[in-house]
Each structure stands twice: as C-alpha cells, then as structure tokens.
Amino acid sequence: MSQARGSVVGIGELKPQRLTSGVTTLEMIAEVSRLAVFDAGLEPEAIDGLLVGPQVGETPQHVPATIAEYLGLAPTMANVVDLGGASGAGMVWRAAAAIEAGMCETVLCVLANNREETAPRSPNRNPIREFDVPFGASGANISYALLMQAHMAEYGSTPKDFAMIAAAARANAQLNPDAIFFGKPGDVETVLASPIIASPLHLLEIVMPVAGGEAVIVTSAGHARSLRRPHVHLLGAGEKVTHRAVSQAPSLTSGPLKSAIARAFAQSGTRINDMDLLSLYDCYTIMVATTIEDAGLCASGQFGEWLRDHDLSHRGDKPLNTHGGQLGFGQPDLAGGMTHVVEAVRQLRGDAGERQIGKARLALVTGNGATMSEATALVLGVA
Amino acid sequence: MSVDLNALKTPGPTITALTQPFWDAAAQGRLRIQHCEDCGKAVFYPRPICPHCWSKRLVWKEASGKGQLKSFSQVDKPGHAGWLPAAPYVVGLVALAEGPTMLSFILPGARPPRVGDALLLAPTAIGGRVLPAFKSVETATEEKPQ
C-alpha cells in the first residue's frame, strides 16, 4: 500500500423518499452536510473545501457559491463536479488533490436531489431568485451598482475615480487589434457621458457582452521543460468563496479576493510590488477599484488617488490589463475571465508585440464570479 | 413614480414549504424571520439549519421592522421587463435591526435615499402580492397626520 493521499473522516445519508413535497435540493444538501460534519466530530468552520454537483432546475450557475452562502461556509476551494454517476467518486480524489495542492484542508463533498411530483416551472429557484428578484433586483448591474454606491458612501470615491478605470482599459485596447473597442478611443468624459443604467453605474463602466473563446494547456513543469517551448509557471494560487447574493456579502467594500491574493502571494513567496503585470478581472469598474485595494496596492478607499499616481499602459510603471481588460476587449461570457490568464502568459513569454511590457517575469491574475463572491488569484512567472 | 406597483407583471417569489411562513407573514404586512435557539443569532433568508452554527433549532419570530440602508441603487434599466413601467425605482440593502441583511424595494421619500438612512418596514403591494418593502423613517414621520 502506497502512502495515503487523503482520508474520509465523516459520512452523512438521508433516508430515500419516492417523492419529496416542496423541498429544495439546497435544503437537502444542508441536512446531509450537517450529518456528515457532525459525524466527523467537526464544527462547520472546519470545512474549507466544497465539492458539489450540478443543480439542474434550481441553480443554473454559481452552484458552489450558492451552497456556501446557504451553509454559512467560506471555502478556499470550491468546484462543481459534473460526472454523472461518477461524480461522487470523482469528488473524493479531487478533494485529496486539492488538499495536496495546499488549497484547503477539509473538504465537504455533497450530492443530493429532490424529486417533486411536478417539475419546477422556472429554471432558477434558489434564494436569490426567491428573495431578491421579486423586489426588482434582477441581474448583475444592480448588484455591482450597490457595491459602487457603498464604496462612494464609505470612502467618498467619485464617479470620476471609477471612470478612470474604464478609460484606462479603453486606452490599452487601442493597442489590441482584436479588442471590441479597438479603433474606438474613449476618455473619462466619454464614460461619464454614457447613460446611467442603475445609479451610480454608467453604461461604459460595464463590460460589453461578446462571443469568443479562450483556452490554455497546463502540464507538469518537467514536461513543460522537455517541450522546449516558452512556458510560464504557476507559482502560487489562492481561492475563496463567501456568498452568492450581494445582500449576503460579508462586506460591500472588500471581497474574498483579498484573502485569495494573500494566499497566492504566500504560496509563491512574492509580494504585490514584485508584480510586473496586473491582470485583474474587470467586469465593472468597481471590481477593479476593490481589487486594487484588496491586493494591497493602496489603502482601502484610496484607489482613485492610486490611479492618478500611476500609468497603467504597457509603458507605464504599473501595467494593468494590457489587452484592454474585458472593459476594452469585450466579455465572451465565462471565457472573459480567461482573457486575463492568456494575456499574462503572452506578456511573460514576450509575445505581446506592440504592447509588450519591459520587464516581464511575474504577473498577478485575478478572477471574480457572481457579485464579488467567488475569487481566484494566480501568480504566474517565468524561470 | 406614478405607476401602480400592484399592476406590474413582475416575477413573484418561488416559495417552498420551508419559506412559506416568511411569505405568509409578508402577505399580512408583517416581517417574520428565523432565530437560532442555540447560538441566538437571527437568520435571513430562511434555512433548515442555522448558517452560523448548523443547529436545527430555528424558530420564527416577529422582526422589529427597523433597519438601516447599507447601499441602494436607482434602477433606470431594469433587468426584468416586468419592471420597465416602474423605472426609475430604488432597491436597497437593508441591515435589519436583528442583524441579517435583506434586499428590498425602497419607497420614494421626500428626498433621495442616502446610505445610513434609518428605515421602517412599509408593506407594499407589488405585482399582485404584498411584499416587505421599506421606507425612510424621515418619510414615515412626514406622512404621519399631525
């Protein structure tokens, strides 16, 4: 027997029922998770990893965040495992692999399903649908507007501060012929002149939805060397998931990226000022503002001043989203987050052409999901 | 906002047996939320277990209906077509006096809302059902007949 790769320390099981009556999958997940955690003699806060199945007909997207919020968990590794009947077994080795990778220590692997006599009418029947949508809050724009308003109220940040982020993205996009806003320059005034969608959020502070695709290939460091091609190393990673709905966010002015970025720096033995490129997720201007502060580039509430003090172009002292970011490039749905990885690899390989940054040894890449809910940070570098 | 909110064709809540007590109370113009008998914390939205300590000893209690505005947005372009006739309207994050935060509809007041405003429960018929909306205390006072 080789060395143990992981151990199962608790189990939970619900008594099978032919039919359920008005019970959600989320409720059943809560019941069975409780059984397993208490069987292990653990407290809920010991759970820092979460593996769940797809939730067809209840939660079409953001399943781990929805379940984490429901259970009051804030895992540092969270995934959907979608392997049909192999999902349960598939969760076990993924949990062990995540633990071995240093991403978490104790993983809740949970699957449950209700079985109602009549199929639900709506494809979405989770808490955000039940408790936010009926009050007039549908979609991400309103959620991010609430975050932006909170930042302005707490720190006195101004519409112009936020508009500088969109203007910088637009400027960088002028050097990326593939960007949706290539050849369409715009400045702070252009952003502030665009219509308000949900106050205080302007149209041009929101990414433009586009079609597109992004992919990367990951292999072992040894294999990468044998390929004799330019390659980039993953030096550190961090993740954190705290909530799904903006109403349940632990803070409106700082997000789970703060912890994820700190973990990525700790794993890689680097600091924010070591980074040659900042490739920061930018679905809305407020997301970049909060990330600048959460990454430790400046104190909380000071992002506007920081922006005035730094040049975010490829020639600048703090190159940030040199591909134009999603605000300048466009957001090809979930692939939008991958643009930040692809651009970082391009820059670190020295393949960024006209927009190549000078020194390119280390890059910080961030990803963000839902409403500042799901956060992943990577430190990439070249040997 | 001159539109009849109750005539809007907006999506209603997707109620389950577990959440029914919340919506039954809402229909009567009341706000009831769960409290954990083990850790003592208030819980919103309703769950089968306490999200703080995972106890199952959750009981329904009447909330004070008092809250504070943590953030808000005036929505000019709603995310759901049913809300178009009501735009612009205001939604906000309400920190309930009991602890948890809920998202709600904020009724128009004498002045635009400000973060930190003291709020009061203001049950309002929206889209054919009474929902626990809120209004600023200032507005509530002004409306009171002298």
Interface residues (C-beta under 8 A of the other chain):
Chain A: S21 G22 V23 T24 E27 A30 E31 R34 V37 F38 P44 E69 Y70 L71 G72 P120 S122 N124 R125 P127 R129 E130 F131 D132 V133 P134 F135 G136 A137 S138 G139 N141 I142 A145 L146 L147 Q149 A150 A153 E154 P195 I196 I197 A198 S199 P200 L201 A245 V246 S247 Q248 L252
Chain B: T10 P11 G12 P13 T14 I15 T16 A17 L18 T19 Y45 R47 P48 I49 C50 P51 H52 C53 W54 K56 K70 S71 F72 S73 Q74 V75 D76 K77 P78 G79 H80 W83 A86 Y89 V91 G92 L93 T101 M102 L103 S104 F105 R114 V115 G116 I126 G127 R129 L131 A133
